[in-house]
Amino acid sequence: MGHIDVSGVEYWLPDGRLLLNDINFRVGEGAKVAIVGPNGSGKTTLLKMISGDLAPHAGKVSISGGLGIMRQFIGQVRDASTVHDLLLSVSTPKIQSAAKKLSESEAKMIASGGEKDQMKYAQSIADWGDSGGYDAEVMWDICCTRALGVGYEQVAHRLVNTLSGGEQKKLVLESLLQGPDEVLILDEPDNYLDVPSKRWLEEELQATRKTVFFVSHDRELLSTVAQKIVTVELGALGNTVWVHGGGFGTWHEARSARQARFAELLLRWEQEHDRLKELVRTLQVQAANSPDMASKYRAMQTRLRKFEEVGPPEAPSIEQDVQVGLKGGRTGLRVLTCGNLELTGLTEPFSLELFYGDRIAILGKNGTGKSHFFRMLAGDATVKHSGTFKLGARVTPGFFAQTHAHPEFTGKTLVEILWKEASLQLGPAKGLLRRYELNQQAEQRFETLSGGQQARFQILLLEVQGSTMLLLDEPTDNLDLASAEALERGLNDYQGTVLAVTHDRWFTRGFDRYLIFPENGKVYEAKEPIWDY
């Protein structure tokens, strides 16, 4: 087994700002450790330095054992790469090198047909075997069968962009868990996975003897798997980390106690500082009138100087303060009525009545029609269906899109979008963005925001639109912990009806009705969340 040791690591942004300051922690052999923190705080940058994709500007990263990496883009592959390419990308460097030589020598042999190139091709085949390539192919066959339901030979040349995000994730996870690397770095491994796949991931991570260091915002996964929590904390002089030696169940309480302790120590230091300064001022006046007080005045000056040289204790980290202000409004009693509604090719006919104030979680595997249902309710006329659906009086739907797909926002800054959507001038727009911790991105184009920032901005737009029925398609998928909790508080105060498609089991606890979209298309309502679709 291997380990990760991060010592004194620092990293500066291109504009000269210090992003990460004096980062120190250790992931011991066989440990399962999570890293959490605000969107944009430097978690992915830190993982890139551990993975070797970036060099720290100061400090050192040490790793023992082979390193397997799931990077953040997995689940979003849209290029022309194949399943073979994807599996190679998470293989050992030795296998990657042998595969490249094999591919190059094969191409040369086909192009020339010469004996020399044939001999080189024969040697590259032997090198492929010596590198463990054939053993890897056996392992890939197992992984493809488990993740995709078919063997490696059948899908090796299939384009990755034909796989769903969940299939891409699960295939790579299978490969890393089955592979020889003793240390795994996983950047948001649960994204795009439905609940059965998340449960599978939890069981696999608990069972593996490998050392695992992972980023996640899924509170259920954190609670089930993480033995320690590394928290990236915001600081005025660069972000730092704090390591909680327990699991997620005690993390909130421990962090609150830590913040309170630092605040108390800083307050005491400031009070003592004020007291010493006041004594110096008093003795200065006395020394001016009495030479006998001069020595006491100089001694107090020395004491104050030494006190200030030691400096104040560590200040509490900067707290996130996302303030979701969803308002809503009163509507008719019946908010939605569906009669023998069928989403063509996805569901069988079903009927449904929803009422003002309902909180409905919509659960089911990917591809069962949940997002189509929301798009239809939001007014998308391209969703094919039969039967009827009717929105109630004064019901205005507000749609949060899972993919954050808003082509109408491309090329526009957040301030420009707020002017167009809500006629907000610069001052009010920046004030609103500040509540969602997006004021630094006010002049940034929407498509350049991180996934979490785009999610917060979509929630902000729901606020200014004044929707009375929210259609939230995977709203917590890209939100950091504080933002997800802020959204939950906002929904608790919301005067209206909420429907949410989600695979977030923790988030689901805030709902009181459950609509299940199973694979067989027979939509039904349940009294409790159903995860075995």
C-alpha positions as CSV (number, residue, x, y, z in Angstrom):
1,M,0.0,0.0,0.0
2,G,1.0,3.6,-0.5
3,H,0.6,7.0,1.1
4,I,0.5,10.7,0.2
5,D,2.5,13.3,2.1
6,V,2.0,17.1,1.4
7,S,4.4,19.4,3.1
8,G,4.5,23.2,3.0
9,V,2.9,23.4,-0.4
10,E,2.2,26.9,-1.9
11,Y,0.7,27.9,-5.2
12,W,0.3,31.3,-6.8
13,L,-2.2,32.2,-9.5
14,P,-0.9,33.9,-12.7
15,D,-2.2,37.3,-11.5
16,G,0.2,37.0,-8.5
17,R,-2.4,36.1,-5.8
18,L,-1.5,33.3,-3.4
19,L,-4.1,30.6,-3.8
20,L,-2.7,27.9,-1.5
21,N,-0.6,28.8,1.5
22,D,1.5,26.3,3.6
23,I,-0.5,23.2,2.9
24,N,0.3,20.2,5.1
25,F,-1.4,16.9,5.5
26,R,-0.8,13.1,5.2
27,V,-3.0,10.4,3.8
28,G,-1.8,7.2,5.4
29,E,-1.6,3.7,4.0
30,G,-5.1,2.3,3.2
31,A,-6.8,5.4,4.5
32,K,-10.0,6.9,2.9
33,V,-9.6,10.6,3.1
34,A,-11.9,13.3,1.6
35,I,-11.1,16.9,0.7
36,V,-13.9,19.5,0.9
37,G,-14.0,23.2,0.5
38,P,-15.7,26.0,-1.4
39,N,-16.0,26.0,-5.2
40,G,-12.8,27.7,-6.6
41,S,-10.9,27.4,-3.3
42,G,-8.1,25.3,-4.9
43,K,-9.1,21.7,-4.3
44,T,-8.6,20.6,-8.0
45,T,-5.4,22.6,-8.2
46,L,-4.1,20.7,-5.1
47,L,-5.1,17.4,-6.6
48,K,-3.2,18.4,-9.8
49,M,-0.1,19.0,-7.8
50,I,-0.4,15.7,-6.1
51,S,-1.0,14.0,-9.4
52,G,2.0,15.6,-11.0
53,D,0.1,17.7,-13.5
54,L,1.2,20.9,-11.8
55,A,4.4,21.8,-9.9
56,P,4.0,23.5,-6.5
57,H,5.7,26.9,-6.3
58,A,7.0,25.9,-2.8
59,G,6.9,22.8,-0.7
60,K,6.9,19.1,-1.5
61,V,4.5,16.2,-2.4
62,S,5.7,12.7,-1.7
63,I,3.8,9.5,-2.8
64,S,4.7,5.9,-2.3
65,G,3.0,3.2,-4.4
66,G,1.7,3.5,-7.9
67,L,-0.7,6.4,-8.5
68,G,-4.1,6.0,-10.3
69,I,-6.0,9.2,-11.1
70,M,-9.6,10.0,-12.0
71,R,-9.5,13.6,-13.3
72,Q,-12.4,16.0,-13.1
73,F,-13.3,15.8,-16.8
74,I,-14.3,12.1,-16.6
75,G,-18.0,12.0,-17.3
76,Q,-17.8,15.0,-19.7
77,V,-15.7,13.4,-22.5
78,R,-17.1,14.7,-25.8
79,D,-14.2,14.3,-28.2
80,A,-13.4,11.4,-30.6
81,S,-11.6,9.2,-28.2
82,T,-12.6,5.5,-27.8
83,V,-13.2,3.3,-24.9
84,H,-9.7,1.8,-25.5
85,D,-8.3,5.4,-25.2
86,L,-10.2,6.1,-22.0
87,L,-8.9,2.9,-20.4
88,L,-5.4,3.6,-21.5
89,S,-5.6,7.1,-20.0
90,V,-6.0,5.7,-16.5
91,S,-3.4,2.9,-17.0
92,T,0.2,2.8,-15.7
93,P,2.8,4.9,-17.6
94,K,4.5,1.6,-18.6
95,I,1.4,0.3,-20.3
96,Q,0.7,3.7,-21.9
97,S,4.2,3.9,-23.3
98,A,4.0,0.3,-24.7
99,A,0.6,1.0,-26.3
100,K,1.9,4.2,-28.0
101,K,4.8,2.3,-29.5
102,L,2.6,-0.5,-30.6
103,S,0.2,1.9,-32.3
104,E,3.0,3.8,-34.0
105,S,4.8,0.7,-35.2
106,E,1.6,-0.8,-36.6
107,A,0.9,2.3,-38.5
108,K,4.4,2.4,-40.0
109,M,4.2,-1.3,-41.0
110,I,0.9,-0.8,-42.7
111,A,2.2,2.2,-44.6
112,S,5.5,0.7,-45.8
113,G,5.1,-3.1,-45.6
114,G,8.9,-3.3,-45.3
115,E,10.6,-6.1,-43.4
116,K,12.3,-3.7,-41.0
117,D,9.0,-2.2,-40.0
118,Q,7.5,-5.6,-39.6
119,M,10.3,-6.6,-37.2
120,K,9.7,-3.4,-35.2
121,Y,6.0,-4.2,-35.0
122,A,6.8,-7.7,-33.8
123,Q,9.1,-6.3,-31.1
124,S,6.4,-3.8,-30.0
125,I,3.9,-6.7,-29.6
126,A,6.4,-8.5,-27.4
127,D,7.0,-5.3,-25.4
128,W,3.2,-4.9,-25.0
129,G,3.1,-8.3,-23.4
130,D,6.2,-7.6,-21.2
131,S,4.6,-4.4,-20.0
132,G,1.6,-6.2,-18.7
133,G,-0.6,-5.2,-21.7
134,Y,-2.3,-8.6,-22.1
135,D,-3.1,-8.7,-18.4
136,A,-4.5,-5.2,-18.6
137,E,-6.8,-6.3,-21.5
138,V,-8.1,-9.2,-19.3
139,M,-8.8,-6.7,-16.5
140,W,-10.4,-4.2,-19.0
141,D,-12.7,-7.0,-20.1
142,I,-13.9,-7.5,-16.6
143,C,-14.4,-3.7,-16.1
144,C,-16.3,-3.3,-19.4
145,T,-18.6,-6.2,-18.5
146,R,-19.3,-4.8,-15.0
147,A,-19.7,-1.2,-16.1
148,L,-21.3,-1.5,-19.6
149,G,-22.6,-5.1,-19.7
150,V,-20.5,-6.2,-22.6
151,G,-16.9,-7.3,-23.0
152,Y,-13.9,-5.2,-23.9
153,E,-13.5,-6.5,-27.5
154,Q,-17.1,-5.4,-28.2
155,V,-16.6,-1.8,-27.1
156,A,-12.9,-1.1,-27.5
157,H,-13.5,1.1,-30.5
158,R,-16.7,2.6,-29.4
159,L,-16.6,6.4,-29.0
160,V,-16.6,7.5,-25.4
161,N,-19.0,10.4,-26.3
162,T,-21.7,7.7,-26.9
163,L,-21.5,6.7,-23.2
164,S,-23.5,8.5,-20.6
165,G,-21.5,10.5,-17.9
166,G,-22.4,7.8,-15.4
167,E,-21.1,5.0,-17.7
168,Q,-17.8,6.9,-18.3
169,K,-17.4,7.4,-14.5
170,K,-18.2,3.8,-13.6
171,L,-15.9,2.4,-16.3
172,V,-12.9,4.4,-15.1
173,L,-13.7,3.7,-11.4
174,E,-13.8,-0.1,-12.2
175,S,-10.4,0.2,-14.0
176,L,-8.8,2.1,-11.1
177,L,-10.2,-0.2,-8.4
178,Q,-9.2,-3.3,-10.3
179,G,-5.8,-2.0,-11.4
180,P,-2.4,-2.3,-9.8
181,D,-2.0,1.3,-8.4
182,E,-2.0,1.4,-4.6
183,V,-2.9,5.1,-4.3
184,L,-6.0,6.6,-6.0
185,I,-6.8,10.3,-6.5
186,L,-10.5,10.7,-7.4
187,D,-11.9,14.1,-8.4
188,E,-15.6,14.1,-7.8
189,P,-16.1,10.4,-8.5
190,D,-19.8,10.4,-7.6
191,N,-20.9,13.0,-10.2
192,Y,-23.2,11.7,-12.9
193,L,-23.8,8.5,-10.9
194,D,-27.3,7.4,-10.0
195,V,-28.0,6.2,-6.5
196,P,-27.5,2.4,-7.1
197,S,-24.1,3.3,-8.7
198,K,-23.3,5.6,-5.7
199,R,-24.0,2.8,-3.4
200,W,-21.8,0.5,-5.4
201,L,-19.0,3.2,-5.2
202,E,-19.4,3.5,-1.4
203,E,-19.1,-0.3,-1.0
204,E,-16.1,-0.5,-3.3
205,L,-14.2,2.3,-1.6
206,Q,-14.9,0.8,1.9
207,A,-13.8,-2.6,0.7
208,T,-10.6,-1.7,-1.2
209,R,-7.2,-1.9,0.5
210,K,-6.0,1.0,-1.6
211,T,-5.2,4.4,-0.3
212,V,-7.9,6.8,-1.5
213,F,-7.9,10.6,-1.6
214,F,-11.1,12.1,-3.1
215,V,-13.0,15.3,-3.7
216,S,-16.8,15.1,-3.2
217,H,-19.7,17.3,-2.3
218,D,-22.0,14.3,-1.7
219,R,-22.7,14.3,2.0
220,E,-24.0,10.7,2.1
221,L,-20.8,9.5,0.4
222,L,-18.7,11.6,2.8
223,S,-20.5,10.3,5.8
224,T,-20.2,6.6,4.6
225,V,-16.6,6.5,3.3
226,A,-14.4,9.3,4.6
227,Q,-12.3,8.4,7.7
228,K,-10.7,11.9,7.8
229,I,-11.7,15.2,6.2
230,V,-9.2,17.7,4.8
231,T,-10.9,21.1,4.6
232,V,-9.6,23.9,2.4
233,E,-10.3,27.1,4.3
234,L,-10.5,30.5,2.8
235,G,-7.9,33.0,4.0
236,A,-7.0,36.6,3.2
237,L,-3.4,35.6,2.7
238,G,-4.1,32.4,0.7
239,N,-6.2,29.4,1.4
240,T,-5.0,26.9,4.0
241,V,-6.2,23.4,5.1
242,W,-7.5,22.0,8.4
243,V,-7.5,18.2,9.0
244,H,-10.4,16.7,11.0
245,G,-9.4,13.4,12.3
246,G,-12.9,12.0,12.4
247,G,-15.6,11.3,9.9
248,F,-18.2,13.6,8.3
249,G,-20.7,12.9,11.1
250,T,-18.6,15.0,13.5
251,W,-17.1,17.4,11.0
252,H,-19.6,20.3,11.4
253,E,-19.5,20.3,15.2
254,A,-15.7,20.1,15.2
255,R,-15.3,22.9,12.7
256,S,-17.7,25.2,14.6
257,A,-15.9,24.5,17.8
258,R,-12.6,25.3,16.1
259,Q,-13.8,28.5,14.6
260,A,-15.2,29.6,18.0
261,R,-11.9,28.8,19.7
262,F,-9.9,30.8,17.2
263,A,-12.3,33.7,17.5
264,E,-12.1,33.7,21.3
265,L,-8.2,33.6,21.2
266,L,-8.1,36.4,18.7
267,L,-10.6,38.5,20.9
268,R,-8.4,38.0,24.0
269,W,-5.3,39.0,22.1
270,E,-7.0,42.1,20.8
271,Q,-8.2,43.0,24.3
272,E,-4.7,42.5,25.7
273,H,-3.3,44.6,22.9
274,D,-5.6,47.4,23.6
275,R,-4.8,47.2,27.3
276,L,-1.1,47.4,26.7
277,K,-1.4,50.3,24.3
278,E,-3.5,52.2,26.9
279,L,-0.9,51.5,29.6
280,V,1.8,52.9,27.3
281,R,-0.2,56.1,26.6
282,T,-0.9,56.5,30.4
283,L,2.8,56.0,31.4
284,Q,3.9,58.4,28.6
285,V,1.8,61.2,30.1
286,Q,3.1,60.3,33.7
287,A,6.7,60.1,32.5
288,A,6.4,63.6,31.0
289,N,5.4,65.0,34.4
290,S,7.6,62.7,36.6
291,P,11.1,61.5,35.6
292,D,10.7,58.6,38.1
293,M,8.1,57.1,35.7
294,A,10.4,57.1,32.7
295,S,11.8,53.7,33.4
296,K,8.3,52.2,33.7
297,Y,7.3,53.9,30.5
298,R,10.3,52.4,28.6
299,A,9.7,48.9,30.1
300,M,6.0,49.0,29.0
301,Q,7.1,50.1,25.5
302,T,9.4,47.1,25.3
303,R,6.6,44.8,26.5
304,L,4.2,46.1,23.9
305,R,6.8,45.8,21.1
306,K,7.5,42.1,22.0
307,F,3.8,41.4,22.3
308,E,3.3,42.8,18.7
309,E,6.3,41.0,17.4
310,V,4.8,37.6,18.4
311,G,1.7,38.7,16.6
312,P,-2.0,37.7,16.9
313,P,-3.1,34.0,17.0
314,E,-4.5,32.4,13.9
315,A,-7.8,34.1,12.9
316,P,-10.9,32.0,12.1
317,S,-11.1,31.1,8.4
318,I,-13.3,33.2,6.2
319,E,-16.8,31.7,6.3
320,Q,-18.9,31.2,3.2
321,D,-22.1,33.3,3.4
322,V,-24.3,32.3,0.4
323,Q,-27.7,33.8,1.1
324,V,-30.5,32.2,-1.0
325,G,-33.5,34.5,-1.1
326,L,-36.1,32.5,-3.1
327,K,-39.5,34.2,-2.5
328,G,-42.2,32.4,-4.5
329,G,-45.9,33.4,-4.0
330,R,-49.3,32.1,-3.4
331,T,-50.9,30.1,-6.1
332,G,-54.1,28.1,-6.6
333,L,-54.5,25.0,-4.5
334,R,-53.9,22.6,-7.4
335,V,-50.5,23.4,-8.9
336,L,-50.3,20.6,-11.5
337,T,-52.7,18.1,-12.8
338,C,-51.6,15.3,-15.2
339,G,-54.1,13.0,-16.9
340,N,-52.9,9.8,-18.6
341,L,-49.7,11.7,-19.4
342,E,-47.2,9.7,-21.4
343,L,-43.7,10.8,-22.3
344,T,-43.2,9.2,-25.7
345,G,-40.8,6.3,-25.6
346,L,-40.0,6.9,-22.0
347,T,-43.0,6.3,-19.7
348,E,-46.4,4.6,-19.7
349,P,-49.4,6.9,-19.1
350,F,-49.7,8.2,-15.5
351,S,-51.9,10.6,-13.6
352,L,-50.8,13.0,-10.9
353,E,-52.0,15.9,-8.8
354,L,-49.7,18.3,-7.0
355,F,-50.8,21.0,-4.5
356,Y,-49.5,24.3,-3.3
357,G,-46.6,23.9,-0.9
358,D,-45.8,20.3,-1.9
359,R,-42.1,19.3,-1.8
360,I,-41.7,16.5,-4.4
361,A,-38.4,14.6,-5.0
362,I,-38.4,12.8,-8.4
363,L,-36.2,9.7,-8.3
364,G,-35.1,7.2,-10.8
365,K,-32.2,6.1,-13.0
366,N,-30.7,8.3,-15.7
367,G,-32.6,8.1,-19.0
368,T,-36.1,7.4,-17.6
369,G,-37.7,10.7,-18.5
370,K,-37.3,12.8,-15.5
371,S,-35.5,15.7,-17.2
372,H,-38.0,15.5,-20.2
373,F,-40.8,15.8,-17.7
374,F,-39.3,19.0,-16.3
375,R,-38.6,20.5,-19.7
376,M,-42.2,19.8,-20.7
377,L,-43.5,21.6,-17.5
378,A,-41.1,24.5,-18.2
379,G,-42.7,25.0,-21.6
380,D,-40.5,23.1,-24.0
381,A,-42.8,22.3,-26.9
382,T,-40.3,19.8,-28.4
383,V,-40.9,17.2,-25.7
384,K,-43.1,14.6,-27.3
385,H,-46.0,13.4,-25.1
386,S,-49.6,12.3,-25.1
387,G,-52.3,12.9,-22.5
388,T,-52.8,16.1,-20.7
389,F,-51.1,18.3,-18.1
390,K,-52.3,21.6,-16.7
391,L,-50.7,24.2,-14.5
392,G,-52.8,25.8,-11.8
393,A,-53.7,29.4,-11.3
394,R,-50.8,31.8,-10.9
395,V,-48.3,29.0,-11.3
396,T,-45.1,30.3,-12.9
397,P,-42.5,27.6,-13.4
398,G,-38.8,28.3,-12.8
399,F,-36.4,25.8,-14.3
400,F,-32.9,24.9,-13.1
401,A,-31.2,22.9,-15.9
402,Q,-28.9,20.0,-14.8
403,T,-26.5,20.7,-17.6
404,H,-26.5,24.5,-17.0
405,A,-27.2,24.6,-20.8
406,H,-28.1,28.3,-21.5
407,P,-26.9,29.1,-25.0
408,E,-28.6,32.4,-24.7
409,F,-26.1,33.4,-22.0
410,T,-23.0,32.6,-24.1
411,G,-20.7,35.5,-24.4
412,K,-22.6,37.6,-21.8
413,T,-21.3,38.7,-18.4
414,L,-23.4,38.1,-15.3
415,V,-24.1,41.8,-15.0
416,E,-25.4,41.9,-18.7
417,I,-27.6,38.8,-18.0
418,L,-29.1,40.4,-14.9
419,W,-29.8,43.6,-16.9
420,K,-31.6,41.6,-19.6
421,E,-33.4,39.2,-17.3
422,A,-34.5,41.6,-14.5
423,S,-33.5,45.1,-15.6
424,L,-31.1,45.3,-12.7
425,Q,-28.6,48.2,-12.9
426,L,-24.9,47.8,-11.9
427,G,-25.3,48.6,-8.2
428,P,-28.3,46.3,-7.4
429,A,-26.9,43.6,-9.7
430,K,-23.6,43.5,-7.8
431,G,-25.4,43.5,-4.4
432,L,-27.4,40.5,-5.5
433,L,-24.3,38.7,-6.8
434,R,-22.6,39.4,-3.5
435,R,-25.3,37.5,-1.6
436,Y,-24.5,34.5,-3.8
437,E,-20.7,35.0,-3.5
438,L,-20.5,35.8,-7.2
439,N,-19.5,39.5,-7.0
440,Q,-15.9,38.8,-8.1
441,Q,-17.4,37.2,-11.3
442,A,-19.7,40.1,-12.1
443,E,-17.8,40.9,-15.3
444,Q,-17.1,37.3,-16.2
445,R,-18.9,35.5,-19.0
446,F,-21.3,32.8,-17.9
447,E,-19.7,30.0,-19.9
448,T,-16.3,30.6,-18.1
449,L,-17.8,30.1,-14.6
450,S,-17.1,26.8,-12.7
451,G,-19.9,24.3,-12.4
452,G,-20.7,25.4,-8.9
453,Q,-20.7,29.1,-9.8
454,Q,-23.1,28.4,-12.7
455,A,-25.3,26.5,-10.4
456,R,-25.4,29.4,-7.9
457,F,-26.2,31.9,-10.7
458,Q,-29.1,29.7,-11.9
459,I,-30.5,29.8,-8.4
460,L,-30.0,33.6,-8.3
461,L,-32.0,33.9,-11.6
462,L,-34.8,31.8,-10.0
463,E,-35.0,34.4,-7.3
464,V,-35.2,37.4,-9.6
465,Q,-37.7,35.7,-11.9
466,G,-40.2,35.3,-9.0
467,S,-41.2,31.7,-9.9
468,T,-44.0,30.1,-7.9
469,M,-43.1,26.5,-8.8
470,L,-39.5,25.5,-8.9
471,L,-38.3,22.7,-11.2
472,L,-34.8,21.8,-10.0
473,D,-32.9,19.2,-12.1
474,E,-30.0,18.0,-10.0
475,P,-29.4,21.3,-8.2
476,T,-26.8,20.1,-5.7
477,D,-24.6,18.2,-8.2
478,N,-21.9,20.9,-8.5
479,L,-22.6,22.9,-5.3
480,D,-20.1,22.9,-2.5
481,L,-21.3,21.9,1.0
482,A,-22.0,25.4,2.2
483,S,-23.9,26.3,-1.0
484,A,-26.0,23.1,-0.8
485,E,-26.9,23.9,2.8
486,A,-27.8,27.5,1.8
487,L,-30.1,26.2,-0.9
488,E,-31.8,23.9,1.6
489,R,-32.4,26.8,3.9
490,G,-33.7,28.9,1.0
491,L,-36.2,26.1,0.0
492,N,-37.4,25.8,3.6
493,D,-38.4,29.5,3.5
494,Y,-39.7,29.4,-0.1
495,Q,-43.4,30.2,-0.5
496,G,-44.4,27.9,-3.3
497,T,-44.1,24.4,-4.7
498,V,-40.8,22.6,-5.3
499,L,-40.1,19.6,-7.6
500,A,-36.5,18.3,-7.7
501,V,-34.9,15.6,-9.7
502,T,-32.0,14.4,-7.5
503,H,-29.6,11.5,-6.8
504,D,-28.5,13.4,-3.6
505,R,-29.8,11.2,-0.7
506,W,-29.0,13.8,1.9
507,F,-30.9,16.5,0.0
508,T,-33.8,14.2,-0.5
509,R,-34.4,14.2,3.3
510,G,-36.1,17.7,2.9
511,F,-39.0,16.4,0.8
512,D,-42.3,14.9,1.7
513,R,-43.5,13.3,-1.5
514,Y,-41.6,11.0,-3.9
515,L,-42.4,10.4,-7.5
516,I,-40.5,7.4,-8.9
517,F,-39.5,7.0,-12.6
518,P,-38.5,3.3,-12.9
519,E,-36.8,1.7,-15.9
520,N,-40.0,-0.1,-16.9
521,G,-41.7,3.3,-17.4
522,K,-44.5,2.8,-14.9
523,V,-44.3,6.0,-12.9
524,Y,-45.7,5.8,-9.4
525,E,-45.7,7.7,-6.1
526,A,-44.0,6.4,-2.9
527,K,-44.3,7.4,0.7
528,E,-40.5,7.0,1.2
529,P,-37.5,7.5,-1.1
530,I,-37.0,4.4,-3.3
531,W,-33.3,3.9,-4.4
532,D,-33.5,0.4,-5.9
533,Y,-35.2,1.6,-9.1
